[in-house]
């Protein structure tokens, strides 16, 4: 009985060994597959990180270029804008330094991504602010040019009005100046008794009387008006004393022979001016000119034989 049972146990032991070896081989193969898979994942992860670093660096280049472009040809920035510009450039410099490291952990890469995302927002807002500043500067320049144009126009109008006022003032002065209505000059001699008698001969004449009226003038000022007399002798010379003064009429300074005043009332009153010649009269025609209010009132003549 015992002799027959022993051969039955040997095949069972061999079968167990085979199963064990198969299990070992399967385990080794599984380990190799796991290690290979993990290595592929690691390689893929490194490649991904490198690609993401390159993309982020490229985006930094783009953002920096955007800042340069918006700043080109700009007007003078405000202090606040300059501070924003400096802050953005500083952030880009910090991010470049972070990305320049040999290897980045997942946490570092994620932080860089978030920082650049925020930076993109700030650059976009900064760009909009600069563009708005440029528009404001253009508007201010337009307003300044408009003000200059308006000022030039107002100045021109003021000059024109001033000229018109001067012309009007001149016209008023001309219109209000007194003018002679009628005038006559008579020569007289004075007798020892003091009685005067008119004469026609130069050797008898001692004085003249200028009789005149003033034309009616509604705009002339009523009251006293200075009247200047200029008497030109037959030779064309002004009769005047060395101490005779001057006056201005018709835009020129003139020396007068005699000065007096009249009370103008615009009522047709006649006036008489007496003038005694300090020297003997000559034969010939004398010219008598009257002036008032800066203009010529009129002139008349008389002749002595």
C-alpha positions as CSV (number, residue, x, y, z in Angstrom):
1,X,0.0,0.0,0.0
2,X,2.7,2.5,1.0
3,X,4.7,1.7,-2.2
4,X,1.9,2.7,-4.4
5,X,1.1,6.2,-2.8
6,X,4.5,8.0,-3.1
7,X,4.6,8.5,-6.9
8,X,1.4,10.5,-6.7
9,X,3.0,13.4,-4.6
10,X,5.9,14.3,-7.0
11,X,3.9,15.8,-9.9
12,X,2.0,18.0,-7.4
13,X,5.3,19.6,-6.1
14,X,6.5,20.3,-9.7
15,X,3.2,22.0,-10.5
16,X,3.6,24.4,-7.6
17,X,7.1,25.4,-8.6
18,X,5.9,26.2,-12.1
19,X,3.1,28.4,-10.8
20,X,5.5,30.2,-8.6
21,X,7.9,30.9,-11.4
22,X,5.1,32.1,-13.6
23,X,3.9,34.5,-10.8
24,X,7.5,35.9,-10.4
25,X,7.8,36.4,-14.2
26,X,4.4,38.2,-14.3
27,X,5.4,40.4,-11.3
28,X,8.7,41.3,-13.0
29,X,6.9,42.1,-16.2
30,X,4.4,44.2,-14.3
31,X,7.1,46.1,-12.5
32,X,8.9,46.8,-15.9
33,X,5.6,48.0,-17.4
34,X,4.9,50.3,-14.3
35,X,8.4,51.7,-14.4
36,X,8.2,52.3,-18.1
37,X,4.9,54.0,-17.8
38,X,6.1,56.2,-15.0
39,X,9.2,57.2,-17.0
40,X,7.0,58.1,-19.9
41,X,4.8,60.2,-17.7
42,X,7.8,61.9,-16.2
43,X,9.2,62.7,-19.6
44,X,5.9,64.0,-20.8
45,X,5.6,66.2,-17.7
46,X,9.1,67.7,-18.2
47,X,8.3,68.4,-21.9
48,X,5.0,70.0,-20.8
49,X,6.7,72.2,-18.3
50,X,9.3,73.3,-20.8
51,X,6.7,74.1,-23.4
52,X,4.6,76.1,-20.8
53,X,7.7,78.1,-19.8
54,X,8.4,78.9,-23.4
55,X,4.8,80.0,-23.9
56,X,4.8,82.1,-20.8
57,X,8.1,83.8,-21.8
58,X,6.6,84.5,-25.3
59,X,3.5,86.1,-23.6
60,X,5.8,88.3,-21.5
61,X,7.5,89.4,-24.7
62,X,4.1,90.2,-26.1
63,X,3.0,92.2,-23.1
64,X,6.2,94.2,-22.9
65,X,5.9,95.0,-26.7
66,X,2.4,96.1,-26.0
67,X,3.6,98.5,-23.3
68,X,6.3,99.9,-25.6
69,X,3.8,100.4,-28.4
70,X,1.3,102.2,-26.3
71,X,4.0,104.4,-24.9
72,X,5.5,105.3,-28.3
73,X,4.7,108.9,-29.4
74,X,2.9,109.6,-26.2
75,X,2.3,112.9,-24.6
76,X,3.8,113.6,-21.2
77,X,2.4,111.0,-18.8
78,X,0.9,112.0,-15.4
79,X,2.8,110.9,-12.3
80,X,0.2,108.2,-11.7
81,X,0.6,106.8,-15.3
82,X,4.4,106.8,-14.9
83,X,4.1,104.9,-11.6
84,X,1.9,102.2,-13.4
85,X,4.4,102.0,-16.2
86,X,7.3,101.4,-13.8
87,X,5.3,98.9,-11.8
88,X,4.4,96.8,-14.9
89,X,8.0,96.7,-16.1
90,X,9.2,95.6,-12.7
91,X,6.6,92.8,-12.6
92,X,7.7,91.6,-16.0
93,X,11.4,91.6,-14.9
94,X,10.5,89.5,-11.8
95,X,8.5,87.0,-13.9
96,X,11.3,86.7,-16.4
97,X,13.7,85.9,-13.6
98,X,11.4,83.2,-12.2
99,X,11.0,81.6,-15.6
100,X,14.7,81.6,-16.2
101,X,15.3,79.0,-13.5
102,X,16.4,75.6,-14.8
103,X,13.5,73.6,-13.6
104,X,10.2,74.8,-12.2
105,X,8.0,72.8,-9.8
106,X,4.3,72.4,-10.6
107,X,3.5,75.0,-7.8
108,X,6.0,77.5,-9.3
109,X,4.7,77.0,-12.8
110,X,1.1,77.5,-11.6
111,X,2.1,80.7,-9.7
112,X,3.8,82.0,-12.8
113,X,0.7,81.3,-14.9
114,X,-1.5,83.2,-12.4
115,X,0.9,86.1,-12.1
116,X,1.0,86.5,-15.9
117,X,-2.8,86.3,-16.0
118,X,-3.0,89.2,-13.6
119,X,-0.3,91.0,-15.4
120,X,-2.2,90.7,-18.7
121,X,-5.2,92.3,-17.0
122,X,-3.2,95.2,-15.7
123,X,-1.4,95.8,-19.1
124,X,-4.8,95.8,-20.8
125,X,-6.1,98.3,-18.3
126,X,-2.9,100.4,-18.6
127,X,-3.2,100.4,-22.4
128,X,-6.8,101.7,-22.1
129,X,-5.8,104.4,-19.6
130,X,-3.0,105.6,-21.9
131,X,-5.3,105.7,-24.9
132,X,-7.8,107.7,-22.9
133,X,-5.0,110.1,-21.9
134,X,-4.0,110.5,-25.5
135,X,-7.7,111.3,-26.4
136,X,-7.8,113.8,-23.6
137,X,-4.6,115.4,-24.8
138,X,-6.0,115.6,-28.3
139,X,-9.2,117.2,-27.0
140,X,-7.2,119.7,-24.9
141,X,-5.1,120.6,-28.0
142,X,-8.2,121.1,-30.0
143,X,-9.7,123.2,-27.3
144,X,-6.5,125.2,-27.1
145,X,-6.4,125.8,-30.8
146,X,-10.1,126.8,-30.7
147,X,-9.4,129.2,-27.9
148,X,-6.5,130.7,-29.9
149,X,-8.7,131.0,-32.9
150,X,-11.5,132.6,-30.9
151,X,-9.0,134.9,-29.1
152,X,-7.6,136.0,-32.5
153,X,-11.1,136.6,-33.7
154,X,-12.0,138.5,-30.6
155,X,-8.8,140.5,-30.9
156,X,-9.5,141.3,-34.5
157,X,-13.0,142.3,-33.7
158,X,-11.8,144.5,-30.8
159,X,-9.3,146.1,-33.1
160,X,-12.0,146.7,-35.7
161,X,-14.3,148.1,-33.1
162,X,-11.6,150.3,-31.8
163,X,-10.9,151.6,-35.3
164,X,-14.6,152.1,-35.9
165,X,-14.9,153.9,-32.5
166,X,-12.0,156.2,-33.5
167,X,-13.6,156.9,-36.8
168,X,-16.9,157.5,-35.2
169,X,-15.3,159.7,-32.6
170,X,-13.6,161.7,-35.4
171,X,-16.9,162.0,-37.2
172,X,-18.6,163.2,-34.1
173,X,-15.9,165.7,-33.5
174,X,-16.1,166.9,-37.1
175,X,-19.9,167.0,-36.9
176,X,-19.9,168.9,-33.6
177,X,-17.2,171.4,-34.7
178,X,-18.4,175.0,-35.1
179,X,-18.5,176.4,-38.6
180,X,-18.9,179.9,-39.9
181,X,-22.2,180.9,-41.3
182,X,-21.4,184.4,-42.6
183,X,-18.2,186.4,-42.2
184,X,-17.1,190.0,-43.0
185,X,-14.0,191.9,-42.2
186,X,-13.9,195.7,-41.9
187,X,-10.9,197.9,-41.3
188,X,-11.2,200.9,-39.0
189,X,-9.3,203.9,-37.9
190,X,-9.6,205.3,-34.4
191,X,-10.0,209.1,-34.0
192,X,-8.6,211.1,-31.1
193,X,-12.0,211.1,-29.6
194,X,-12.0,207.4,-29.6
195,X,-14.7,207.2,-32.3
196,X,-14.1,204.5,-34.9
197,X,-14.7,204.8,-38.6
198,X,-14.3,202.3,-41.4
199,X,-11.7,202.8,-44.0
200,X,-10.5,201.3,-47.3
201,X,-6.9,202.5,-47.4
202,X,-4.0,200.7,-45.8
203,X,-2.4,203.8,-44.4
204,X,-5.5,204.8,-42.5
205,X,-6.4,201.4,-41.1
206,X,-5.4,200.7,-37.5
207,X,-7.6,197.7,-36.6
208,X,-10.1,195.3,-38.1
209,X,-13.4,193.9,-36.9
210,X,-14.3,190.3,-37.8
211,X,-18.0,190.0,-37.9
212,X,-19.4,186.5,-38.2
213,X,-22.2,184.1,-37.4
214,X,-21.9,180.4,-36.6
215,X,-24.0,177.9,-38.5
216,X,-26.6,176.0,-36.6
217,X,-25.3,172.7,-35.2
218,X,-27.6,170.5,-33.1
219,X,-24.7,168.3,-31.9
220,X,-22.3,171.1,-31.1
221,X,-21.6,171.6,-27.4
222,X,-23.3,174.8,-26.1
223,X,-21.1,177.1,-24.1
224,X,-17.7,178.6,-24.4
225,X,-15.5,177.6,-27.3
226,X,-11.9,178.8,-27.9
227,X,-11.5,180.6,-31.3
228,X,-8.1,181.0,-32.9
229,X,-7.5,183.7,-35.5
230,X,-4.7,183.5,-38.1
231,X,-4.2,186.6,-40.4
232,X,-2.1,186.2,-43.5
233,X,-0.7,189.5,-45.0
234,X,-0.6,190.2,-48.7
235,X,2.9,188.8,-49.0
236,X,1.7,185.4,-47.6
237,X,3.3,185.8,-44.1
238,X,1.5,185.1,-40.9
239,X,1.0,188.2,-38.7
240,X,2.0,187.1,-35.2
241,X,3.9,188.3,-32.2
242,X,7.0,186.4,-31.2
243,X,5.3,185.3,-28.0
244,X,2.2,184.0,-29.8
245,X,1.3,180.5,-28.9
246,X,0.3,177.4,-30.9
247,X,-2.7,175.2,-31.2
248,X,-3.7,172.0,-33.0
249,X,-6.2,172.0,-35.8
250,X,-6.8,169.7,-38.7
251,X,-4.1,167.3,-37.3
252,X,-1.3,169.9,-37.4
253,X,0.3,172.4,-34.9
254,X,-0.2,176.0,-35.9
255,X,0.8,179.4,-34.6
256,X,-2.0,181.9,-34.1
257,X,-2.3,185.6,-34.5
258,X,-5.0,186.1,-31.9
259,X,-7.0,184.0,-29.5
260,X,-10.4,184.6,-27.9
261,X,-13.6,182.7,-27.0
262,X,-17.3,182.8,-27.8
263,X,-20.4,181.7,-26.0
264,X,-22.2,179.4,-28.5
265,X,-25.9,179.0,-28.0
266,X,-27.0,177.8,-31.4
267,X,-29.5,180.7,-31.6
268,X,-28.0,182.7,-34.6
269,X,-26.1,185.1,-32.4
270,X,-23.5,187.3,-34.3
271,X,-20.0,187.6,-33.0
272,X,-17.4,190.4,-33.4
273,X,-13.6,189.9,-32.9
274,X,-11.5,193.1,-32.6
275,X,-7.9,193.0,-33.6
276,X,-5.4,195.8,-33.6
277,X,-2.5,195.4,-35.9
278,X,0.8,196.1,-34.0
279,X,2.4,197.1,-37.3
280,X,1.1,199.4,-40.2
281,X,-1.2,197.7,-42.7
282,X,0.1,197.1,-46.2
283,X,-1.8,197.5,-49.4
284,X,-3.3,194.2,-50.7
285,X,-5.5,191.4,-49.8
286,X,-5.5,189.8,-46.3
287,X,-6.7,186.3,-45.5
288,X,-8.4,185.7,-42.2
289,X,-8.9,182.1,-40.9
290,X,-10.8,181.1,-37.9
291,X,-10.4,177.8,-36.0
292,X,-12.4,176.1,-33.2
293,X,-12.6,172.6,-31.6
294,X,-9.6,171.4,-33.6
295,X,-11.0,172.2,-37.0
296,X,-11.2,175.1,-39.4
297,X,-14.3,177.2,-38.9
298,X,-13.9,179.0,-42.1
299,X,-12.1,181.9,-43.8
300,X,-12.7,185.3,-45.4
301,X,-10.7,188.0,-47.0
302,X,-10.5,191.8,-47.1
303,X,-8.5,194.2,-49.3
304,X,-6.9,197.5,-48.5
305,X,-5.9,200.0,-51.1
